[in-house]
Each structure stands twice: as C-alpha cells, then as structure tokens.
Amino acid sequence: MDEYVGMEFQDVLDRRRMVRGYTNDPIDPEALERIVVAGVRAPSAGFSQGQSFVVVTDPERRSRIAELAGEPTYLEAGFDPWISRAQALVVLCTSENRYRERYGEPDKTRHHDGTWPVPWWWVDAGAAMQNVLLAAVDEGLAAGFLGIQAIDGLADLLGIPDDVSPVGVITIGHPAPDRRSGSLDRGRRETVHWEQW
C-alpha cells in the first residue's frame, strides 16, 4: 500500500469551508478512518481523552438522523438534501465526567481547585471538530457541521450513554455545487489585535 500524502497545509486552510451539498459518490473507507483518527489526535486537557465519535455510514441510519435534524423542512425551503446525502456522518461527543475524574486525580488536584471557569471538554471538542474538518479537506472531500441543539433524539438513536454529550454532527462527502451561504456576505470584522485591543 502506498503511503498517503495529503495537501499542503495552507491549501487545506484555504479550501476549508462548511459544505452542505454532496454527491452520491462513496468515500474510501481508509480515507474516512484517517479523518476520524485526526479527530482523536486533537488536544485533550490533562490527557482526559473525553472526546468520542460515532461514525455513521449506513444509508438508513443517515436518513433517520436527517429526519431528526429537520431535513424535510430544509428541502421544503428549496435546498438539496444535506445530512442524508453526506456519505458519512461523524457524531462528535464529549464527556464532562471524564474531565472531572481526571482533574480529581492526585497529579492534577495540587494545581486545580475544582472550578471550571473554562469548560475544557467543550474546548477540546472544538479542537477535535476542527481536526476532522481539516482532515476531510486534506482527503479531497468536504465537510459541514450541525450543532446538536437541532437534533432531539440523536443520543437515543445511536445508543450514546447518558454521561456522554453529543456536540454535533459533522457531515462528510464529495462536494457538489451548492448554494453559497448568505452569511458569507457579512464581511469580516477586525478579529486580530497585536499587543493590545
């Protein structure tokens, strides 16, 4: 087997965007595994390892997730199928308990007072999500993200344990021509400040 060689990192960054239109072309299973492994390799505060992923490729299960996410309403608005047409769905999850347990261990308690002004389980989930999004682009694919707040019943459908919180669904597939998001017309505010605000 030849060793996989991806794109230049700057090209990956330049091409990354949230995509909501996919073709029906299948995804190479080895590419999908590399994408998910990239998510696993994201930073983890205290090596808590509180992130987990449910990879869904079965068409019926993808369709059921799309229904839970309200895809029929999306279609009625004139858009193409987004969630059901993506050839893979990666449900990103996090466990607050894992972080609390890890930071209750002796090597952490002497430096951590038990308060969480920043809930690192969400921060690490964002890092894992970004790794997956960038890895998809590196594989020549596209990806999008749908937050869990729009998907009641997802945890039950996938058998996700009660102490694990789904964060959202990352859709992955071969990009199709799609409608440009109106939110891209807002322009960019100044977001980078040097030395001080």
C-alpha positions as CSV (number, residue, x, y, z in Angstrom):
1,M,0.0,0.0,0.0
2,D,1.3,3.4,-0.9
3,E,1.7,5.9,1.9
4,Y,-0.9,8.6,1.9
5,V,0.4,12.1,1.1
6,G,-2.0,15.0,1.7
7,M,-2.2,18.6,0.5
8,E,0.0,21.4,1.7
9,F,-1.4,22.7,5.0
10,Q,-2.0,26.2,3.6
11,D,-4.1,24.7,0.8
12,V,-6.2,22.8,3.3
13,L,-6.8,26.0,5.3
14,D,-7.7,28.0,2.1
15,R,-10.2,25.3,0.9
16,R,-11.9,24.6,4.2
17,R,-15.5,25.8,4.4
18,M,-18.8,24.4,5.7
19,V,-20.3,22.4,2.8
20,R,-24.0,21.4,2.7
21,G,-24.1,19.8,-0.8
22,Y,-22.7,16.4,-1.6
23,T,-22.7,13.9,-4.5
24,N,-23.6,10.3,-4.0
25,D,-20.1,9.1,-4.6
26,P,-18.8,6.8,-2.0
27,I,-16.0,7.6,0.4
28,D,-12.9,5.5,0.6
29,P,-13.1,3.7,4.0
30,E,-9.3,4.2,4.6
31,A,-9.8,8.0,4.0
32,L,-12.7,8.0,6.4
33,E,-10.6,6.2,9.0
34,R,-7.8,8.8,8.6
35,I,-10.3,11.6,9.1
36,V,-11.6,10.2,12.3
37,V,-8.1,9.4,13.6
38,A,-7.3,13.1,13.0
39,G,-10.1,13.9,15.4
40,V,-8.8,11.6,18.0
41,R,-5.4,13.2,17.8
42,A,-6.8,16.6,18.9
43,P,-5.5,18.1,22.2
44,S,-7.1,16.9,25.4
45,A,-6.7,18.9,28.6
46,G,-4.8,16.7,31.1
47,F,-5.0,13.9,28.6
48,S,-8.5,13.4,29.8
49,Q,-9.5,11.8,26.5
50,G,-13.1,12.8,26.9
51,Q,-13.9,13.1,23.2
52,S,-15.6,10.2,21.3
53,F,-17.0,9.7,17.8
54,V,-19.9,7.7,16.4
55,V,-19.3,7.2,12.6
56,V,-22.5,6.6,10.7
57,T,-22.3,5.3,7.1
58,D,-25.5,3.2,6.9
59,P,-27.9,5.0,4.5
60,E,-31.0,4.2,6.6
61,R,-29.4,5.5,9.8
62,R,-28.1,8.6,8.0
63,S,-31.7,9.2,6.7
64,R,-33.1,8.8,10.2
65,I,-30.6,11.3,11.6
66,A,-31.6,13.7,8.8
67,E,-35.2,13.4,9.7
68,L,-34.4,14.1,13.4
69,A,-32.4,17.1,12.3
70,G,-35.4,18.5,10.3
71,E,-34.0,17.9,6.8
72,P,-37.6,17.8,5.3
73,T,-38.0,21.4,6.3
74,Y,-34.7,22.2,4.7
75,L,-35.8,20.5,1.5
76,E,-39.1,22.5,1.5
77,A,-37.0,25.7,1.6
78,G,-35.6,24.6,-1.8
79,F,-32.2,23.2,-0.6
80,D,-30.8,19.8,-1.7
81,P,-30.5,17.0,0.9
82,W,-27.6,17.8,3.1
83,I,-27.4,15.3,6.0
84,S,-28.9,12.3,4.3
85,R,-26.7,12.7,1.2
86,A,-23.4,13.0,3.0
87,Q,-21.8,9.6,2.7
88,A,-20.5,9.7,6.3
89,L,-21.7,11.4,9.5
90,V,-19.4,11.8,12.4
91,V,-21.2,12.5,15.6
92,L,-18.8,14.2,17.9
93,C,-19.3,13.6,21.6
94,T,-17.7,14.7,24.9
95,S,-17.8,13.6,28.5
96,E,-17.6,16.2,31.2
97,N,-17.3,13.4,33.7
98,R,-14.0,12.2,32.2
99,Y,-12.5,15.7,32.8
100,R,-13.8,15.9,36.3
101,E,-12.5,12.5,37.1
102,R,-9.1,13.2,35.5
103,Y,-8.7,16.5,37.3
104,G,-9.6,14.8,40.6
105,E,-6.5,12.6,40.4
106,P,-3.5,13.4,42.6
107,D,-1.3,14.8,39.9
108,K,-4.0,17.3,39.0
109,T,-5.6,18.3,42.3
110,R,-2.5,20.1,43.5
111,H,-2.8,22.5,40.5
112,H,-6.6,22.6,40.0
113,D,-9.0,23.9,42.6
114,G,-12.0,22.0,41.1
115,T,-13.6,25.0,39.4
116,W,-14.0,25.2,35.7
117,P,-14.1,28.9,34.5
118,V,-13.5,27.4,31.1
119,P,-15.1,24.0,30.5
120,W,-12.3,22.3,28.7
121,W,-14.5,19.4,27.5
122,W,-16.1,21.9,25.1
123,V,-12.8,23.4,24.1
124,D,-11.3,20.0,23.3
125,A,-14.5,19.1,21.3
126,G,-14.0,22.2,19.2
127,A,-10.3,21.2,18.5
128,A,-11.5,17.6,17.6
129,M,-14.1,19.1,15.3
130,Q,-11.6,21.3,13.5
131,N,-9.2,18.4,13.0
132,V,-12.0,16.4,11.4
133,L,-13.0,19.3,9.1
134,L,-9.4,19.9,8.0
135,A,-8.6,16.2,7.5
136,A,-11.7,15.9,5.3
137,V,-10.4,18.7,3.0
138,D,-6.9,17.0,3.1
139,E,-8.6,13.9,1.7
140,G,-10.1,15.8,-1.2
141,L,-13.5,15.7,0.5
142,A,-15.8,18.3,2.1
143,A,-17.4,18.7,5.4
144,G,-20.1,20.6,7.3
145,F,-21.3,20.8,10.9
146,L,-24.7,20.8,12.5
147,G,-25.0,21.5,16.2
148,I,-26.8,19.0,18.4
149,Q,-29.3,21.6,19.6
150,A,-31.2,20.9,16.4
151,I,-31.3,17.1,16.8
152,D,-33.6,15.8,19.7
153,G,-33.4,12.0,19.9
154,L,-30.0,11.6,18.4
155,A,-28.4,10.1,21.5
156,D,-31.2,7.6,21.8
157,L,-31.0,6.6,18.2
158,L,-27.2,5.9,18.4
159,G,-27.2,4.4,21.9
160,I,-24.9,7.2,23.3
161,P,-24.5,6.7,27.1
162,D,-26.1,9.2,29.5
163,D,-22.8,10.5,30.7
164,V,-21.7,11.4,27.2
165,S,-23.0,14.5,25.4
166,P,-23.3,14.7,21.7
167,V,-21.9,18.0,20.5
168,G,-23.0,17.9,16.8
169,V,-22.8,16.1,13.5
170,I,-20.0,16.5,11.0
171,T,-21.2,15.7,7.5
172,I,-18.5,14.3,5.1
173,G,-18.7,13.6,1.4
174,H,-17.6,14.6,-2.1
175,P,-18.6,18.2,-2.6
176,A,-21.4,19.0,-5.1
177,P,-22.2,22.5,-6.4
178,D,-24.1,24.1,-3.6
179,R,-25.8,27.4,-2.8
180,R,-23.5,29.9,-1.3
181,S,-24.5,30.9,2.3
182,G,-25.8,34.4,2.7
183,S,-23.8,34.7,5.9
184,L,-20.7,34.9,3.9
185,D,-21.8,38.3,2.6
186,R,-21.4,39.8,6.1
187,G,-17.7,40.5,5.6
188,R,-15.1,40.1,8.3
189,R,-14.8,42.3,11.3
190,E,-11.3,43.0,12.6
191,T,-10.5,40.0,14.8
192,V,-6.8,40.0,15.2
193,H,-5.2,42.6,17.5
194,W,-1.4,42.9,18.1
195,E,0.0,43.7,21.5
196,Q,-3.4,45.1,22.8
197,W,-7.0,45.5,21.7
